[in-house]
Amino acid sequence: MNLKNIAILAMALVSLSACKESSKQPKQMANSEVSTEENAQLEEVFADSTYQLTGVAVAKDNRVFVNYPYWLDTHSYSVVEVKDGKPVPYPDEEWNNFKKGEDGQNKFVTVQSVVTDDKGFLWVVDAAGIGLGKVYQHSSKVVKINLATNKIEKIYRFPENVVSEDVYINDIRVDNENGFAYLSNSNTGGIVVLNIKTGASRLVLANSSSVKSDPNYHFSPLGTELKKGDGSLLKVNSDGIALTPDNQYLYYKPLTDNRLYRIKTSLLRDFKTNEAVLNKSVEDLGKFITTDGMIFDKKGNLYLGDLEKNSIVKITPDLKMQTIVKDDEKLIWPDSYSISDDGYLYISNSQIQLMPWFHNGVAQFKKPFKVFRIKI
């Protein structure tokens, strides 16, 4: 290691003793070196040749749930429980039989993610943006399902000034201790803060540069910069989010660049905190990788999927980055993550870079779509 790298590493170690409830704020920095652990073993959990999946969630009793967004014309169920390797619509058929033209208030329209919490609930994020378009008939929502009864506990809806027709709510993290949930807006950018006790919500950081994808970053998961059908470059704003184990910090990042940010949740929870204070309180942790989802384990390690290198990486509390598994055939756009009580990281693979949107209308999918897990 040369002197420059030693100096950078030293700065990282001093600046962030991360996630150990430290009150010290890290300075802006770039990660120094990427080390490689022994290649973890990818174990297949579920496969589906019919529909494109994005999210995965594993409950305390190892029940596995998967979701399918309504992005392409071929679509059926939105949320399923995996039983004996088969997808079973969850919580029932009625919530999963939406068709265009119908009322989407009490059906799943475009489910983007599913997340389990520590209290036995499944949280379903329905962005309601069919084909990543505008919100369908004001039907975006978050659905909280009791896993013990398989019944819907509560439906959270949003006012127009929080989730407008141009907002695509994407991922969610839930803090039951303080009574809040946080959602990313991957279209226009921003964080939606939801009081899960009262249902009150607000959109914050919508104009912060931290939620906007860097226009100068060349996002290239196929080796060349990914372009849409109209020839424009793919740019996705704030997408992946993660809560530290102590719920004190929310980490987040735009999808199509490599910067990582965080902010204190105490500021987000106080709806009196104005935008100027929030913007000044964002901490830029430096450059790492591009990723879709991300998740913390109980030790404060942050797991992300490197979309451009078909790998899973771990960022330790001192901001060291390690590649823990790489597989060009299996890890095709690692998308979302869930960690089981017995120490497995579940990984969904959505193959977004192979969608017809980027290949002159012709899908290049390598079916089936799969969910894997690795021991961590």
C-alpha positions in Angstrom: 0.0 0.0 0.0 1.5 3.4 -1.0 1.6 6.4 1.3 -1.4 8.0 -0.3 -3.6 5.0 0.3 -2.3 4.7 3.9 -3.3 8.3 4.4 -6.7 7.9 2.9 -7.3 4.8 5.0 -6.2 6.5 8.1 -8.7 9.3 7.4 -11.5 6.8 7.0 -10.7 5.1 10.3 -10.6 8.3 12.2 -13.7 9.8 10.5 -16.2 7.1 11.0 -16.4 4.4 13.6 -19.7 3.8 11.9 -22.9 2.7 13.3 -21.7 2.2 16.8 -24.0 5.0 17.9 -21.2 7.5 17.4 -22.1 11.1 17.5 -19.1 12.1 15.3 -19.9 12.9 11.7 -17.6 11.4 9.1 -15.8 13.7 6.7 -16.3 13.4 3.0 -14.1 10.7 1.7 -13.6 8.1 -1.0 -13.0 4.5 -0.1 -9.4 3.5 -0.5 -9.1 -0.2 -1.3 -11.4 -3.0 -2.2 -10.4 -6.4 -0.7 -11.9 -9.7 -1.7 -13.0 -12.4 0.8 -13.3 -16.0 -0.1 -16.1 -16.3 -2.7 -19.3 -17.1 -0.9 -21.5 -19.9 -2.1 -24.7 -18.8 -3.9 -27.6 -21.1 -3.0 -30.7 -20.9 -5.2 -33.9 -20.2 -3.2 -36.5 -19.6 -5.9 -36.9 -19.4 -9.6 -39.6 -18.0 -11.9 -39.6 -18.1 -15.6 -42.8 -16.2 -16.2 -42.5 -12.7 -14.6 -39.7 -10.3 -13.7 -39.2 -10.0 -10.0 -37.5 -7.3 -8.0 -38.0 -7.7 -4.2 -37.4 -10.4 -1.7 -38.2 -10.6 2.0 -37.6 -13.4 4.6 -39.6 -13.5 7.8 -38.4 -14.8 11.2 -39.7 -18.3 10.5 -37.9 -18.3 7.1 -41.1 -17.7 5.1 -40.0 -16.1 1.8 -41.9 -13.4 -0.1 -41.2 -12.1 -3.6 -42.7 -9.2 -5.5 -43.2 -8.5 -9.2 -43.7 -4.9 -10.5 -46.1 -4.2 -13.3 -43.5 -3.0 -15.7 -44.1 -5.0 -18.8 -47.3 -6.1 -20.5 -46.9 -9.7 -19.4 -47.9 -9.5 -15.7 -50.1 -11.3 -13.3 -49.5 -11.6 -9.5 -47.7 -8.8 -7.6 -46.8 -10.3 -4.2 -46.3 -14.0 -3.6 -45.2 -16.3 -0.8 -42.9 -19.0 -1.9 -44.4 -22.4 -0.9 -42.7 -25.6 -1.9 -40.8 -23.6 -4.6 -44.0 -22.2 -6.1 -45.4 -18.7 -6.1 -48.7 -18.3 -4.2 -50.4 -14.9 -4.4 -50.2 -13.1 -1.0 -52.2 -12.2 1.0 -54.8 -13.5 -1.4 -55.9 -13.6 -5.0 -58.1 -10.5 -4.8 -55.2 -8.2 -4.0 -53.2 -9.7 -6.9 -55.8 -9.6 -9.7 -55.5 -5.9 -10.7 -56.1 -5.0 -14.4 -55.7 -1.7 -16.1 -58.9 0.3 -16.0 -59.9 -1.0 -12.6 -59.8 0.8 -9.3 -56.3 0.3 -7.7 -57.0 1.6 -4.3 -57.4 -1.8 -2.7 -55.4 -3.9 -5.1 -51.7 -4.1 -5.8 -50.9 -2.0 -9.0 -47.1 -1.8 -9.3 -45.4 -3.3 -6.3 -41.8 -2.3 -6.2 -40.6 -3.9 -2.9 -41.4 -6.1 0.1 -39.8 -5.8 3.5 -40.3 -7.8 6.8 -39.8 -6.1 10.1 -38.9 -7.2 13.7 -42.6 -7.3 14.8 -43.9 -9.9 12.4 -45.2 -7.7 9.6 -44.7 -7.6 5.9 -44.5 -4.1 4.3 -45.5 -3.8 0.7 -44.5 -0.7 -1.3 -47.0 -0.1 -4.2 -45.5 2.7 -6.3 -48.5 2.3 -8.7 -46.5 3.5 -11.6 -47.3 1.1 -14.4 -44.3 0.7 -16.6 -42.5 3.2 -14.4 -45.0 5.8 -15.6 -47.1 8.3 -13.6 -48.9 7.1 -10.5 -52.1 5.3 -11.6 -55.3 7.0 -10.3 -53.7 8.2 -7.0 -53.3 4.6 -5.9 -49.7 4.6 -4.5 -49.6 3.1 -1.0 -47.8 1.1 1.6 -49.6 -2.0 2.8 -48.8 -3.5 6.2 -49.7 -7.2 6.5 -49.8 -9.2 9.7 -47.8 -12.4 9.0 -49.5 -14.3 11.9 -53.0 -13.8 10.5 -52.1 -13.1 6.8 -54.5 -10.2 7.0 -53.9 -6.5 6.1 -53.3 -4.5 9.2 -53.2 -1.0 7.7 -52.9 0.8 4.4 -51.0 4.0 4.3 -51.8 6.5 1.6 -50.2 9.8 0.8 -51.3 13.3 0.0 -50.5 14.9 -3.4 -47.8 17.2 -1.9 -45.9 14.1 -0.7 -46.4 11.5 -3.4 -47.5 13.4 -6.6 -48.1 11.6 -9.9 -44.3 11.9 -10.7 -43.1 10.3 -7.5 -42.1 6.6 -7.7 -41.8 5.3 -4.1 -39.3 2.5 -4.3 -37.8 0.9 -1.2 -38.8 1.1 2.5 -37.1 0.7 5.9 -39.1 0.5 9.1 -38.2 1.7 12.6 -40.8 0.3 15.0 -39.0 1.6 18.0 -39.6 5.2 17.1 -42.6 4.7 15.0 -41.4 5.8 11.5 -40.7 4.4 8.1 -38.6 5.8 5.3 -39.1 5.4 1.6 -37.0 6.4 -1.4 -38.4 8.3 -4.4 -36.4 7.0 -7.3 -38.0 9.1 -10.0 -37.7 12.8 -9.1 -35.5 12.1 -6.0 -36.2 12.5 -2.3 -37.0 10.6 0.9 -40.6 10.1 2.1 -40.8 10.1 5.9 -43.9 8.2 7.2 -45.2 8.3 10.8 -46.5 4.8 11.0 -48.6 5.6 14.1 -50.5 8.6 12.8 -50.1 8.1 9.1 -48.7 11.6 8.6 -46.0 11.9 6.0 -43.7 14.4 4.2 -41.3 14.4 1.3 -37.8 15.7 2.2 -34.5 16.4 0.4 -36.2 16.5 -2.9 -33.9 19.2 -4.1 -30.7 17.9 -2.5 -27.9 16.9 -4.8 -27.5 13.8 -2.6 -30.7 12.3 -4.1 -29.9 13.1 -7.7 -27.8 10.8 -9.9 -24.5 12.4 -10.9 -25.0 13.3 -14.6 -21.2 12.8 -15.2 -21.2 9.2 -14.0 -21.2 6.6 -16.8 -23.4 3.8 -15.6 -22.4 0.7 -17.6 -23.7 -2.6 -16.3 -23.2 -4.2 -19.7 -19.8 -2.8 -20.3 -21.2 0.3 -22.2 -23.3 3.1 -20.9 -26.9 2.0 -20.5 -29.3 3.9 -22.8 -33.1 3.9 -23.1 -35.0 3.5 -26.3 -35.0 7.2 -27.1 -31.2 7.2 -26.9 -31.0 9.0 -23.6 -28.8 7.7 -20.8 -30.5 5.8 -17.9 -30.4 8.0 -14.8 -32.1 6.8 -11.6 -32.2 8.9 -8.5 -32.4 8.0 -4.8 -33.2 4.3 -4.7 -31.4 2.0 -2.1 -31.9 2.9 1.5 -30.8 1.3 4.8 -31.2 1.9 8.5 -28.3 1.4 10.9 -29.0 -1.3 13.6 -29.5 1.4 16.2 -32.0 3.3 13.9 -29.9 6.4 14.3 -28.9 6.9 10.7 -30.6 6.4 7.3 -28.1 5.6 4.5 -29.2 6.2 0.9 -27.8 6.7 -2.6 -28.8 7.4 -6.2 -28.8 4.2 -8.2 -26.8 5.2 -11.3 -23.7 6.7 -9.6 -21.3 5.5 -6.9 -21.8 8.0 -4.0 -23.2 7.0 -0.6 -24.9 9.4 1.8 -26.4 9.3 5.3 -28.5 11.5 7.6 -29.5 11.4 11.2 -33.1 10.0 11.6 -33.8 12.3 14.5 -33.8 15.1 12.0 -36.1 13.3 9.6 -38.5 12.3 12.4 -39.0 15.9 13.5 -41.4 17.3 10.9 -40.4 20.8 12.2 -36.9 20.4 10.8 -36.8 22.6 7.7 -35.2 21.8 4.4 -32.2 24.0 4.8 -31.2 22.2 8.0 -31.8 18.8 6.4 -29.7 19.7 3.4 -26.8 20.9 5.5 -27.0 17.7 7.6 -26.5 15.3 4.8 -23.1 13.5 5.1 -21.3 12.4 2.0 -19.5 9.2 2.8 -17.6 9.1 -0.5 -17.4 6.9 -3.6 -18.1 3.2 -3.5 -20.1 1.3 -6.1 -23.4 1.6 -8.0 -26.2 -0.5 -6.3 -29.9 -0.9 -6.3 -30.9 -2.1 -2.8 -28.8 -2.3 0.3 -29.1 -3.6 3.9 -27.3 -3.5 7.3 -26.7 -6.6 9.3 -26.8 -6.5 13.2 -23.1 -5.8 13.3 -23.3 -2.6 11.3 -22.0 -4.1 8.0 -23.7 -2.7 4.9 -24.4 -5.1 2.0 -24.8 -3.8 -1.6 -24.8 -5.3 -5.0 -22.3 -4.0 -7.5 -24.4 -3.7 -10.7 -21.5 -3.1 -12.9 -19.4 -6.0 -11.7 -22.1 -8.6 -10.9 -21.0 -9.0 -7.3 -22.1 -8.5 -3.7 -19.9 -6.2 -1.5 -19.8 -5.5 2.2 -18.8 -2.1 3.6 -17.6 -2.5 7.2 -18.2 0.1 9.9 -14.8 1.6 9.2 -15.8 2.1 5.5 -13.6 -0.7 4.2 -15.2 -2.4 1.2 -14.9 -6.1 0.5 -16.3 -8.2 -2.4 -17.8 -11.3 -0.9 -19.2 -13.0 -4.0 -18.9 -12.4 -7.7 -20.8 -14.3 -10.4 -21.3 -13.1 -13.9 -23.9 -15.8 -14.7 -26.1 -15.6 -11.6 -25.8 -12.1 -10.2 -27.6 -10.2 -13.0 -28.6 -6.9 -11.5 -28.8 -8.0 -7.8 -31.7 -5.9 -6.7 -33.1 -6.3 -3.2 -31.9 -7.9 0.0 -33.2 -9.5 3.2 -31.3 -11.1 6.1 -32.7 -14.1 7.9 -32.4 -14.8 11.6 -30.1 -17.8 10.8 -27.6 -15.6 9.1 -28.3 -15.7 5.4 -28.4 -12.8 3.0 -31.2 -13.2 0.4 -30.6 -11.6 -3.0 -33.2 -11.1 -5.7 -31.9 -10.7 -9.3 -34.1 -8.5 -11.6 -32.0 -8.5 -14.8 -33.1 -4.8 -15.4 -30.2 -4.2 -17.9 -31.6 -7.0 -20.1 -35.1 -5.4 -20.3 -36.6 -4.6 -23.8 -36.4 -0.9 -22.8 -32.6 -1.0 -23.5 -32.6 -3.4 -26.5 -34.8 -1.9 -29.1 -37.9 -3.4 -27.6 -36.6 -7.0 -27.5 -36.0 -8.6 -24.0 -32.7 -10.2 -23.5 -33.6 -12.0 -20.2 -31.8 -15.1 -19.1 -34.7 -16.9 -17.6 -35.6 -17.9 -15.0 -35.5 -15.0 -12.7 -33.9 -16.1 -9.5 -33.5 -15.5 -5.8 -30.3 -16.7 -4.1 -28.9 -16.6 -0.6 -25.4 -16.7 0.9 -24.2 -17.3 4.4 -22.8 -14.1 6.0 
